[in-house]
Every structure is written in C-alpha cells, then in structure tokens.
C-alpha cells in the first residue's frame, strides 16, 4: 500500500475542487439567466428567443448539445486517464493541461462577438460551451479518480469527500457573489453586460489559481497505486455497467442531477420574479446555504460511519422533495418574502450537505469493490461514468428548464417558473426509487478487511 496522504496534501487536493466548483458555478448559475434575460435584468438579448416543436429553445438546444458532448467525452477521458503512463501520474497530467483553457472558456461563454441579437452569437456560444465542457471533463474526471486512489480505506475516502464538499460549497458560494461584484461595476457606470463580463473574468482568474494547487502540491506516484488499465473504452464501460449496484446508484444519481439542476438554475427566477427580491439576494442565500450545510458536515461524517451512507441519502431525497414542493408555492404564502427565501435555505441545507459528501464516497467504495473482485483498477472509468450520467441528467434538465420557462411565451410568467419546481419534485421521487434498489451492505462487506 502506498504512503498515507498527509493532512496538508488532503487540503491541497480539496482546493482543486474550489477552483472547478467556482468555474462550473458561473456557468450553472448565470448561463440561462444571461441568455434568457428578464425585462428587469437589464441584459441585452444576444441569441434568438424562439421555440421549436413547442418547447425546444435555442439556448436549450445549445446547452443540451454541450451536455451531450460533455457526457460522451467523460468515458473517453476516463479511459485515457486509466491507461495513461505519464511521468507526473495518470491523473495530475490531465488536470495540469486542462486548467488554463478551462478557466478561459468559462469567460468566453459570456463574451458574445456581436453586440445584439444574432445567429453568430448562438454559433459562438455553441463552440465555447463545447470547449468549456471538454476541459471541465479533462480536469474533473481525473480529479475524482484521485479520491479513490488517495484514500486507501472507506474512512479516508469519506474524510476526503468531506473536505472537497466544503471547498465545493465555498467555490459555488463565491460564484454566487457575482451579482454583488457586477453591481459594483454598474455603480462605476458600466452597462450590465460589461459589468457581468468583468466580474466573471475576475472570478475565473481566481478559479484558475485554485485549479493548479493540487497539480503543484501532490506527487501522485508517491501516494497512489497508479497501475494503468489495458482495457479499451467500450470494454471498460461494459465492465462498469455490469456492476448491478453501480447501475442502481448511478441511475439514482442521474435523476437527482435532473431535479437539482432544474431547481438551482431557476433560483434567480424564484428570487426576482416569485419573491420580487433583488438579484443580489441570490448570493446572500447561497452563502446562507453554504454556512448552513457546513454545520452538518461533521455530524454527517460521523453518522454515515454509524448508520451507513444509503440511509442518509434516502433522508436527503425526502427533504429535497419537501424543498421542491415548497419552491412551487414561493410568493403565495402569508409570510414576508425574505422570510420565505430563508426558510427555503434552511430546508435545503441538510440534503445539500449529504449529497455534497456521500455520492463520491459511494462511487469510490464501488470502484474499490470492483477492483478487488476483478484485479483491475478502473477508478477513472467509474467516476467518468458517474459524471457521464450526471451530465446526461443536466443536459435533459436544461432542455426541460428552458422549455418550461418559455412555455407561456414570457420568461417572467409565474406559472412557468412554478412548474420548474413541480418538475424537480417529480424527478426527485424517481431518484429515490432507484436508490432504494442499491445494496450498500454487499459493497461494504466486499471491501472490509476481516
């Protein structure tokens, strides 16, 4: 067994998550808001706001294509990483190459070449979004594979996952402060669009710096048992899906991502339209969600070791269902709208903490179980397949979301916005059903040294 990863290196590893969480948070939080602007936002229209076959919008089609491309490249990058014999390690070398273009394309997604509504902007957005997702995959898939390799026991993997959950929320929380930052530049006299671009550029530079920390700090060959796999991509994917417990868990995870992406991408609409609060409230609520979740990280780590990860995930699904139903009635309850917003955050804090920590540990446990049974270490493919499925879920969520938002012909229509919460609740139920079919005991028995 390789040398145990010291605490300083565990922190360095987790800071990479801060970097990519910040960059992906920018796209996840502001892409739809930027390209389907409300009248109140002050953002110009850059791409045609048309709907095909009743529900497919141009931005929906672009994001769906981006997610499909992203999903397809996941197993490819995972296979290349699993088979890599690079001198710096089969994971770190990919992360190093991806860092700069990952940060750069994050900004360019919002940098439309034509100042006004244009098909050229839609084409440019498509190219930049495809490149963004490609470099995201090139960094994130090897990054998660390291979780399984740097942690040599279920407890070590749980601890690492707890750390990266903290930095994920910190990165997403910083991304959520973009409205506060771009309001500063608006106060200097810049237009909303220019202010957004400056703010997002600053955040992208910060994200890039953090992407490099694990690349520079961790000697992969010292701490990881990096034995290259000889399996080709399709053979490796087939072998991965033969694992029944992985299938059940990953389908649950896919549906979870559909639900959470629909809900999170709608938050700015909930805040500005349903609750009639300023867009800066988004950052305040996200910080509140992060702080609230932090309070549960240590208890969740302890409880998961005692009662198991599956039961906690079931509880999280049930609470999320309540959150989504609650979201559908925002602005209609006899409470101050600010109070309604904070109650939503309070409800969501526990399940966000649980899902922030446990799914990666479950996949790492399954990958370890598979390695012990087959003698082949394919951590990259397990995490690559998980991200493949999650991105398929996010792809469909964007298609569903954009269709719902424009279903009444006006993105400011309350009914359209409320329907997004209803859709999230429905998918949440499906995800819970799949999770109930996952056999956690079988996996843990298979990786516990007796």
N, C-alpha and C positions, 0 to 999 in steps of 0.2 A: 504493500500500500504506500502511496506517495505521502509526502510530508503534509501535516495538517496546516490549513491556511490560517495564519495569524489574524488577530482582530483588525490590525491596520490594513491588511490586504482585503479583508472582508468589506471594510468600509470603502476602500478604493474601488472594489468591484461594484458595490451598490451605487456609487456616484455616477457610474456609466448609465445606470437606469435613470438618474435625474436628467441627464443630457437628452436621452432619446424620448423620455416622457415629456419633457418641455417642448421638443420639436413636434412630436406627434400630437401633443395637446393643442398646439397652434392650429394645425390642420383640422383636428377633430372639433374644436370649439368654434372656429371662425370661417371655415370654408363655405358652408351653406349660408351662414349669415351674411357673408361678403357677396356671394354671387346670387342670392335671392334676397335682396335688401328690402326692408320695410320702408314705408314712407318716412317713418320717424328717425331712421338711422342716419340719413344724410349721405349715404353711399350711392354712387352712380351705378347705373346698370351697365355691365360690361359684356354680358352674353345674352343672346335672345331668350326671352322668358316665354317659351312656347311649350305646349304639351302635345305629345304624340300618343296615339291609341288610348286616349282617355286619362293616362296617369304618368307616362314617362316624360320627364322634363330633360332638357339638355344637360343641366348640372347633374341630374340623377343618372343619366346615361354615362356621363364622363366619370363620375365617382364609381359607378358600377364597373366600368371598364378598368379603372385604376385598381379597384379592389380585386377584380378577377385576375389582372396581371400580377398583382402583389401576391395573391394566393397561389398562382401557378408557379411563381419563382421561389416560393418557400421550400418545397421539397427539392427543387433543383439546387438552391444554395445549401440546404441541409446536407444533401448528398456530397456536394463538392467539399463542404467543410468536414464531413465524416471521413472522406477519402484523402483529405489534404495531408501532405508531408512537409509543409512549410517549416522553415528553420525556427521561426518565432512561435510555432504552435498552430494547430489546425483551426483554432477559433480566433485568437488575437490577430492573426494576419488579415483576416477578413474585416474585422472591426476597424483596424487601422486604415485600410484602404477606403472604407465606406464613410468615414467620419466627415471629411470636408464636403464632398458632394451632397451628403445627407442634409447638412445644415444649409448649404447654398440653395438647393432646390426647394427647401421649406419656404424661403423668402420669395423665390421666383414664381411660386404658385400664385402669389397675390400681385405680381408685377405685370399686369396686362399691357401689351405693347401699344394698343390703340386706346386713346382716351375717349371712350364712348362705346355704345353697344355695337359689337362687331363679331362676325363669324371667326375672324382671325384670332380674336381673344379666346374663343372656345377651343380652337386648334392649339394655340399656345398653352392654354391651361391643361389640355389633354396630355401634351408632351411632358410638361413639367410635373404633372401629377404622377405619370407613369415612372418618370425618373426618381421622384421622391419615394415612391413605394419600393422601387428596386433597391435603392440604397438603404432604406429603412430595413428591408428584409436582410440585406447583406450585413447589417450591424446586429439586428435584434436576434435573428435565429442562432448565430454562433454565441451570442451573449447568454441566451437562456440555456444553451447546451452546456456552457461552463458551470451553471448552477449545479447540474447533476455531477459534474466531474470534480469541481472544487469541494463539494460537500460529500464526504465519504460515508456518512451514516444518515438515516432519516432525520435525526435530531439536528445534525449540522446543516442539512438541506432546508429544514424548517427555519432555522435561525437565519440563514442566508436569504431565504424568501421573505422573512420578516423585515430584514434590512432594506431589501430592494422595494418592498411595499412602502416603506417610509419615504424613500427617495422618489418613488413613482408619484406619490401624492405631493411631495414637495415640488417636483417638476411640473406636474399638472397645475398645482396651485400658483406657481409663478406664471405659467401660461395664462391662467385665468385673470391675472392682473393687467393683461394687455389693454383692456379698455381704460383703466386708470392711467396707464402710460400714454396712450394715444390722445387722451383728453388733455394731457399736459401740452402736447404739441399743437393741439387745436387751439389751446389758450394762447399759443405763440403766433397764431394767425394762419397756420397751415390748414388745408382742407382736410376733411375726414379721411379721404382715401390716402393722401400723402402722410398724414399722421399715423394711420394704421401701418403703412409700409415701413416707416421709420421705427415705430415701436416693435414690430415683428422682426425687423432686422437686428435690433439690439438684443432681443431675446434669443435669436438664432445664434449669434456670436457666443452668448453665454452657454447655450446648449452644446455648441461645438467644443468648447473648452472642457466641459464635463465628459463628453464622449471619449476624449483622449486619456482621461485619468486611468482607467483600468488597463488601457493599451500600454501605457508607460510604466505602470506600477506592478503589474502581475507577470511573473515568469511562469507561463503556462506549463512548460515541461517540468518544472520543479514541483508543481502542486497537482498536476492532473495525470491520470493514466490515459494518455492520448495515443491509443492504438488505432491506426487508420483502418476503416472498414473497406472491404473489397467489393461490397455489393453495389450494383448499379441502381439508379434512382427508382425505376419501376419495381425492381425486385425488393428493394428496401421498403418502398411504400406498401407493397403487398404484404410483406412480413409484418409491418407495423399494424396494419388493419386486421391481421389475423388474431391479434390480441383482443379478445372479447371485452375485457374490462376497459381497455383503452377506447374501443369503439363506443361503448356506452357513455364513458366520461366525455369524450371529445364531441359527441353529438349534443350532450347537455351543454357543453361549453359553447358550441356554435350558436345554439338558440339563446343562451344567456347574452352573447355578444349582439345578437339582433335586437334584443329587448333594451339592453343598456345603452347601445349606440343611438337608437331612436330617441330614448329619453334624454340622454345627455346633449345630443345635438339640438334638442328642442328647448333646452333650458333658457336660452336667451329670449326665445319667443314667449315662454311662460312668464318670465320676469317682466319683459317690456310690454307685452300685449295683455295677457290674462291678469297680471297683478298691477300693471301700469306703474312699474318702478323703473328707475334709470338703469341703463346698461351697466354702470359701474357696480351695481348690486351683484352682478354675476361673480365678480372677483371676490367680493365680501363673503358671499355664500359658499364659494368654492374653498376659501380659506377656512371658513367655519366647518365645512365638511371634512377637510383635511385634519384640522385640530381635533374634531370630534372622533374621527377614526383613530388618530394616534393614541387616544385614551384607551382604546380597546386592543391595540396591538399586542401588548404584553399579556393581558388576560387571554386573548385568543391563542397565542403561542402556548400558554400553559394548558388551557382547556383542550386544545387539539391533541396534545400528548396524552391526555387522560381519557377523553371520550371518542377520539377519532376525528378525522377531517370531514368525513362524509356527513355526519350528523350536523356539524356546524354549517356546512354548505346547504343542507336542506333548510335549516333555520333561516339562513340568509336569503334563499329563494322566497320563502314565505313572507319575510319582512319586505323584500323588494316588491312583491305583489301588492302589499298594502301601500307602498310608496307610489306605485304607478296609478293605482286607483285614486289615491289622494290627489295626484297631479291632475287627473281629469276634472277635478272639481275646484281647482285653484281659482280664486276670484269670485266664487259663488258662495263661499261660507261666511257666516256672520262674524268674521274676525278681521282685524286690521290686516291689510295685505302684506305688510312687512312681517307680522307675526306668522301668517300662513307660510311665507318663504322660509322662515327659520324653523318652523315645525317640520317642513319637508326635509331640511338638512338634518335635523335631529333624528328623524326616522331612518334616513339613508345611511347614517354614519356607521352603524354596526355592520350591515351587509357589505358595505364598501370595504370595510376593514377585512372582513372574512374573505371576500373574493380577491382582495389585493394580496393576500398572503398565500392562501391554500391551493389554488389550482396549479401553480407552478410546482409545488411540492408533490402533489398527486401525480403529475406527469413525470417528475423525476423519480418517484417511487416505482412507477410502472416501467420506466426505462431501465432502472436497476433490476427489477424483477425479470424483465425480458433478457437482459444481458446475462444474468445468472442461469437462465434456462437454455439460452442458445449459444452462449460463449462469444457473442458478437456485440460490441459496444456501438450503439447507434443513437446516442443521446440527441445528436443533431436532428436526425430524422423524426424522432418522437416530438421534439419541440417544434420542428419545422412543420410537421403535420398538424400539430395543435394550432400553430399560428395560421397555417393554410385554412383550416376550418373556421377559425375565428374571423379571418378576413373575408371568407365567403359570407359569413354571417353579417359582417359590417357592410359588405357590398350590397346585400339584399336590403339591409336596414336603410341605406342611403336612398335606394330606389323607392322603397316604401315611404320613407320620410318625405322626400321631395314630392312624391305623388299626393300624399295626404295634405301637405302644406298648400299645394296649389289646386286641391280638389274642388274648392269653391270659387276658383278663379282669382283669389286675393289672399296673399300670404298673411295678411293681418286679420283674416276671418277667424273668430274664436272657435267655431266648430271644428275647423280643420286642425287647429292646434290641439284641441282636447282629444281628437281622435288619435293623435300620436301616442298619448298616454294609454289609451284603451288598447292600442296595438301592442305596446310594450307589455302590458299586463297579460294579454293573451299568450304571447311568446314565452313569458316567464313561467306560465303553467306548463307548457310543453317541455321546457328545460328541466323543470323539477321532476317530471315523469321519467325522463331519461336518466337523471341522476339516481333515482331510486333503484335502477337496474344495475348500478355499478357495485361490484363485490369488493369492498375495501379489505375485508378480512383475508381473502385469498392472496391479495398483493402483499400485505404486511407479513403474513406468515411465510411467504416466499423469499422475503429479503431480510428476515430476522435471523441472526446467527444464534443458534441454540447450543 
